[in-house]
Amino acid sequence: MRAWQIQDRFGLDALTLVEREEPRPGPGQVAVQVRATSLNYRDLLTVVGSYNPKQPLPLVPLSDGAGLVSAVGPGVTRVREGDRVAGIFNQAWISGPPRREHVRSSLGGPLDGLLAEQVVLGAEGVVRVPEHLSLEEAACLPCAGVTAWNALVEQGGLTAGQTLLVLGTGGVALFALQLARCLDARVIVMSSSDAKLKRARELGASETVNYRTTPDWDRQVKELTGGVGVDHVLELGGAETLPRSLRAVRVGGHVSLVGSLSGLEATLNLALVFMRGVRLQGVLVGSRDTFDALNRVISRYRLRPVIDRVFAFEDAPAAFEHLQSQGHLGKVVVRVA
């Protein structure tokens, strides 16, 4: 059984294709023949050592993947051999709010991830995926899709007629655009690429803003909303964009802090939060229940994730390099088998 590992040091050049013993499920576990995995920015940070420099090595990276149940251990009744499943990001987070032990059960660090031909997961840590999706598409759901749904609906309460500002055109951003349109919300999308903004409009964005040519984009967003501001911001930029996101949101609005592409340490005018009654909410992916809720919506509306490019299993390092280049629109996928 082949797997990619971060060997004895961090770095993209430390990714090594190795032979490992084929895992077998024990009580309460399932074996999954992985067919596809997808990359998140967290995975890139993990490989280069920025996410958790103390992460024990070797480690199989990637938290997101989908495949077929190839064997079930004693006592398993939730799924059967042949079921199409995806692993949940935090293997111990079934329902309710996040707890410390949930964070410690994440795939792709600290636990081995899914960039392997076979994996064993807890039976409670997998979900069946929508039938209309390919396994490449299903592999995009566990982090990006669940995060978007959790941020917009379960935490943010986005409803029809409200306005959402989405920063970027990566996996979480485009899921948010698609899901918000299902909810009949108005969506404004930002990017530095006019070509990506054109694609966002094709996917349903009402308005778009190029933040490279419009550096004071918060003012532009306020103008697009009649000076009121948006109801909700999906904040993916981090340190450099958060202050402007807080200016772009309306009084009493909601900012979902999901990413940190521009850094982790920001200087904020706190009055933008407490003097305007803004809710600033950190979003940590979501539980299995959240994943199930997302799947019901995806099935009802026949949504399909936007995939930028699919790489062969043998070319996995190139997939990380492509993600690192930030030239992608939507999800970067590795086909395993």
C-alpha positions as CSV (number, residue, x, y, z in Angstrom):
1,M,0.0,0.0,0.0
2,R,1.5,3.3,-1.1
3,A,1.3,6.6,0.9
4,W,2.9,10.0,0.8
5,Q,4.6,11.0,4.0
6,I,6.4,14.0,5.4
7,Q,9.4,12.1,6.4
8,D,11.9,13.3,9.0
9,R,11.8,17.0,8.3
10,F,9.3,19.6,6.9
11,G,9.3,21.0,3.4
12,L,7.7,20.2,0.1
13,D,10.9,18.4,-0.9
14,A,10.5,16.2,2.1
15,L,7.3,14.6,0.8
16,T,8.2,11.0,0.0
17,L,6.2,8.2,-1.6
18,V,6.6,5.1,0.6
19,E,5.3,1.5,0.9
20,R,3.3,0.9,4.1
21,E,1.6,-2.2,5.5
22,E,-2.0,-2.3,4.4
23,P,-4.1,-1.3,7.5
24,R,-6.9,-3.5,8.7
25,P,-9.9,-2.3,10.7
26,G,-10.4,-3.3,14.3
27,P,-13.5,-3.1,16.4
28,G,-15.6,0.0,15.6
29,Q,-13.3,0.9,12.6
30,V,-13.6,0.8,8.8
31,A,-11.1,0.4,6.0
32,V,-11.5,2.9,3.2
33,Q,-10.0,2.5,-0.3
34,V,-9.2,6.2,-1.0
35,R,-10.1,7.3,-4.5
36,A,-9.5,11.0,-4.2
37,T,-8.2,13.7,-1.8
38,S,-8.3,17.5,-1.9
39,L,-5.9,20.1,-0.6
40,N,-6.6,22.9,1.9
41,Y,-4.2,25.7,2.8
42,R,-3.8,24.1,6.2
43,D,-2.3,21.1,4.5
44,L,0.3,23.2,2.8
45,L,1.2,24.9,6.1
46,T,1.5,21.4,7.7
47,V,3.9,20.2,5.1
48,V,6.2,23.2,5.3
49,G,6.1,23.1,9.1
50,S,4.3,26.4,9.7
51,Y,1.1,25.0,11.1
52,N,2.5,22.9,13.9
53,P,6.4,22.9,14.0
54,K,6.1,20.3,16.9
55,Q,4.1,17.8,14.8
56,P,5.7,14.3,15.2
57,L,7.0,12.9,12.0
58,P,6.5,10.9,9.8
59,L,3.0,12.1,8.9
60,V,0.6,11.2,6.1
61,P,-0.8,14.7,5.1
62,L,-4.2,15.8,3.8
63,S,-7.4,15.9,5.9
64,D,-9.9,15.6,3.1
65,G,-10.7,12.5,1.0
66,A,-13.3,10.2,-0.2
67,G,-13.4,6.5,-1.3
68,L,-15.1,3.2,-0.9
69,V,-15.5,1.2,2.3
70,S,-13.4,-1.9,1.7
71,A,-13.8,-3.7,5.0
72,V,-15.6,-3.1,8.4
73,G,-14.5,-4.1,11.8
74,P,-16.5,-5.9,14.5
75,G,-19.5,-4.0,15.8
76,V,-19.8,-1.6,12.8
77,T,-23.3,-1.0,11.6
78,R,-23.3,2.7,10.4
79,V,-21.7,1.8,7.0
80,R,-21.2,-1.3,4.9
81,E,-18.6,-2.5,2.4
82,G,-19.0,-0.7,-0.9
83,D,-20.4,2.5,0.6
84,R,-19.1,5.8,-0.8
85,V,-17.8,7.8,2.2
86,A,-15.7,10.7,3.2
87,G,-13.8,11.1,6.5
88,I,-14.8,14.0,8.8
89,F,-12.0,16.4,9.6
90,N,-12.1,16.1,13.4
91,Q,-12.7,12.4,13.9
92,A,-14.1,12.8,17.5
93,W,-16.4,15.7,16.8
94,I,-19.8,14.2,16.2
95,S,-22.2,17.0,17.4
96,G,-22.4,20.1,19.5
97,P,-19.9,22.8,20.0
98,P,-16.1,22.1,19.6
99,R,-14.1,20.9,22.5
100,R,-10.4,20.5,23.1
101,E,-10.4,16.8,22.4
102,H,-12.1,17.4,19.1
103,V,-9.2,19.6,17.9
104,R,-6.7,16.8,18.8
105,S,-8.6,14.3,16.5
106,S,-8.0,16.1,13.1
107,L,-6.8,14.2,10.1
108,G,-3.6,15.3,8.4
109,G,-2.2,16.4,11.7
110,P,-1.9,15.3,14.4
111,L,-3.5,12.1,13.0
112,D,-2.3,10.6,9.7
113,G,-4.3,11.9,6.8
114,L,-5.7,10.5,3.6
115,L,-2.9,10.9,1.0
116,A,-2.7,7.1,0.9
117,E,-4.2,4.2,-1.1
118,Q,-5.9,2.7,2.0
119,V,-6.7,4.2,5.4
120,V,-8.5,3.0,8.6
121,L,-10.9,5.4,10.3
122,G,-13.4,5.1,13.1
123,A,-16.8,4.1,11.8
124,E,-18.2,7.2,13.6
125,G,-15.8,9.4,11.7
126,V,-17.1,8.8,8.2
127,V,-20.2,10.0,6.3
128,R,-21.9,8.8,3.2
129,V,-21.5,11.3,0.3
130,P,-24.2,12.5,-2.1
131,E,-24.8,10.1,-4.9
132,H,-24.7,12.6,-7.8
133,L,-21.1,13.6,-6.9
134,S,-18.0,11.9,-8.2
135,L,-15.5,10.8,-5.6
136,E,-13.2,13.6,-6.7
137,E,-16.0,16.1,-6.0
138,A,-16.9,14.4,-2.7
139,A,-13.3,14.7,-1.6
140,C,-13.7,18.5,-1.6
141,L,-16.5,18.5,1.1
142,P,-15.0,17.7,4.5
143,C,-13.2,21.0,5.2
144,A,-14.1,23.6,2.6
145,G,-17.8,22.7,2.3
146,V,-18.4,22.1,6.0
147,T,-16.6,25.3,6.9
148,A,-18.7,27.4,4.5
149,W,-22.0,25.9,5.7
150,N,-21.0,26.2,9.4
151,A,-19.9,29.8,9.0
152,L,-22.9,31.0,6.9
153,V,-25.8,29.1,8.4
154,E,-25.1,27.4,11.7
155,Q,-23.0,30.3,13.1
156,G,-24.0,33.2,10.9
157,G,-27.7,32.6,10.4
158,L,-27.6,33.9,6.8
159,T,-31.0,34.2,5.3
160,A,-32.7,35.1,2.0
161,G,-32.3,38.7,1.0
162,Q,-29.2,39.3,3.1
163,T,-25.9,40.3,1.6
164,L,-22.7,38.3,1.9
165,L,-19.1,39.5,1.2
166,V,-16.7,36.7,0.2
167,L,-13.0,37.3,0.3
168,G,-11.3,35.2,-2.4
169,T,-12.1,32.4,-4.8
170,G,-10.6,29.3,-3.2
171,G,-12.5,26.3,-2.1
172,V,-14.3,27.7,1.0
173,A,-15.0,30.9,-0.8
174,L,-16.7,29.3,-3.8
175,F,-18.6,26.9,-1.6
176,A,-19.9,29.9,0.3
177,L,-21.0,31.6,-2.9
178,Q,-22.9,28.5,-4.1
179,L,-24.5,27.8,-0.7
180,A,-25.5,31.5,-0.3
181,R,-27.2,31.5,-3.7
182,C,-29.2,28.4,-2.6
183,L,-30.4,30.5,0.3
184,D,-31.3,33.3,-2.1
185,A,-28.8,35.7,-0.5
186,R,-26.9,38.4,-2.5
187,V,-23.2,37.7,-2.8
188,I,-20.3,40.1,-3.4
189,V,-17.0,38.4,-4.3
190,M,-13.5,39.9,-4.1
191,S,-10.3,38.8,-5.9
192,S,-7.2,40.3,-7.4
193,S,-8.0,38.5,-10.7
194,D,-10.5,39.8,-13.2
195,A,-10.7,36.3,-14.8
196,K,-11.6,34.7,-11.4
197,L,-14.2,37.4,-10.8
198,K,-15.8,36.7,-14.1
199,R,-16.1,33.0,-13.1
200,A,-17.6,34.1,-9.8
201,R,-20.3,36.1,-11.6
202,E,-21.0,33.0,-13.7
203,L,-21.5,31.1,-10.5
204,G,-24.0,33.6,-9.2
205,A,-22.1,36.5,-7.6
206,S,-24.2,39.7,-7.9
207,E,-21.2,42.1,-7.8
208,T,-17.5,41.7,-7.7
209,V,-14.6,43.8,-6.5
210,N,-10.9,43.6,-7.6
211,Y,-9.0,44.5,-4.4
212,R,-5.8,45.1,-6.3
213,T,-7.2,47.8,-8.5
214,T,-9.5,49.0,-5.6
215,P,-7.3,48.9,-2.5
216,D,-10.0,50.8,-0.4
217,W,-12.4,48.0,-1.2
218,D,-14.3,48.4,2.0
219,R,-15.6,51.8,0.8
220,Q,-16.6,50.2,-2.5
221,V,-18.5,47.5,-0.7
222,K,-20.3,50.1,1.4
223,E,-21.3,51.9,-1.8
224,L,-22.7,48.7,-3.2
225,T,-24.9,48.4,-0.2
226,G,-26.2,51.9,-0.1
227,G,-23.8,52.9,2.6
228,V,-25.1,50.3,5.1
229,G,-22.6,47.5,4.8
230,V,-23.0,43.8,4.2
231,D,-24.8,41.5,6.6
232,H,-22.1,38.9,6.7
233,V,-18.4,38.7,5.7
234,L,-16.6,35.4,5.1
235,E,-13.1,36.6,6.2
236,L,-10.4,34.4,4.6
237,G,-7.6,37.0,4.4
238,G,-6.5,37.3,8.0
239,A,-4.3,40.1,9.4
240,E,-4.3,42.5,6.4
241,T,-8.0,42.2,5.4
242,L,-9.8,41.9,8.8
243,P,-9.7,45.7,9.6
244,R,-11.4,46.5,6.3
245,S,-13.8,43.6,6.7
246,L,-14.9,45.1,10.0
247,R,-15.5,48.4,8.2
248,A,-17.4,46.7,5.3
249,V,-19.9,44.9,7.6
250,R,-23.1,46.7,8.8
251,V,-23.9,47.6,12.4
252,G,-25.0,44.4,14.1
253,G,-23.5,42.3,11.3
254,H,-21.5,39.1,11.4
255,V,-17.9,38.4,10.4
256,S,-16.8,34.7,10.1
257,L,-13.1,34.5,10.6
258,V,-12.1,31.4,8.6
259,G,-8.6,31.9,7.2
260,S,-5.3,33.8,7.6
261,L,-3.7,33.9,4.2
262,S,-2.1,37.3,4.9
263,G,-0.9,36.5,8.5
264,L,-2.1,35.8,12.0
265,E,-1.3,39.0,13.9
266,A,-3.6,42.0,13.2
267,T,-3.8,45.5,14.7
268,L,-7.5,46.3,15.2
269,N,-9.6,49.3,16.2
270,L,-11.8,47.4,18.6
271,A,-14.4,50.1,18.4
272,L,-15.3,48.7,15.0
273,V,-16.5,45.7,16.9
274,F,-18.0,46.8,20.2
275,M,-19.3,50.2,19.2
276,R,-21.1,48.7,16.2
277,G,-22.4,45.5,17.8
278,V,-20.5,43.3,15.3
279,R,-20.2,39.6,16.0
280,L,-16.7,38.3,15.2
281,Q,-16.9,34.5,15.0
282,G,-14.0,32.1,14.6
283,V,-15.0,29.0,12.6
284,L,-13.3,25.6,13.2
285,V,-14.7,23.5,10.3
286,G,-17.6,21.6,11.8
287,S,-19.0,18.5,13.4
288,R,-20.3,15.3,11.7
289,D,-23.8,16.6,12.2
290,T,-22.8,19.8,10.3
291,F,-21.4,17.6,7.5
292,D,-24.7,15.7,7.3
293,A,-26.6,18.9,7.1
294,L,-24.4,20.1,4.3
295,N,-24.8,16.9,2.3
296,R,-28.6,17.2,2.5
297,V,-28.4,20.7,0.9
298,I,-25.9,19.6,-1.7
299,S,-28.2,16.7,-2.6
300,R,-31.3,18.8,-2.7
301,Y,-29.8,21.5,-5.0
302,R,-27.5,19.1,-6.9
303,L,-24.5,21.3,-6.2
304,R,-21.1,20.4,-7.5
305,P,-17.8,21.7,-6.0
306,V,-15.7,23.8,-8.3
307,I,-12.5,21.9,-9.0
308,D,-9.5,23.8,-10.4
309,R,-7.3,20.9,-11.3
310,V,-6.9,17.1,-10.7
311,F,-3.4,15.7,-10.2
312,A,-2.3,12.1,-10.4
313,F,-1.3,10.4,-7.1
314,E,2.3,10.2,-8.2
315,D,2.3,14.0,-8.8
316,A,1.1,14.9,-5.4
317,P,4.0,17.3,-4.7
318,A,3.0,19.3,-7.8
319,A,-0.5,19.7,-6.4
320,F,1.0,21.4,-3.3
321,E,3.1,23.6,-5.5
322,H,0.0,24.6,-7.5
323,L,-1.9,25.5,-4.3
324,Q,1.1,27.4,-3.1
325,S,1.2,29.5,-6.3
326,Q,-2.4,30.8,-5.5
327,G,-3.3,30.6,-9.1
328,H,-6.1,28.1,-8.5
329,L,-9.9,28.8,-8.5
330,G,-11.8,26.4,-6.4
331,K,-10.3,23.1,-5.1
332,V,-7.1,21.3,-6.0
333,V,-7.6,17.5,-6.1
334,V,-5.3,14.5,-6.1
335,R,-6.8,11.3,-7.7
336,V,-5.5,8.3,-5.7
337,A,-6.9,5.4,-7.7
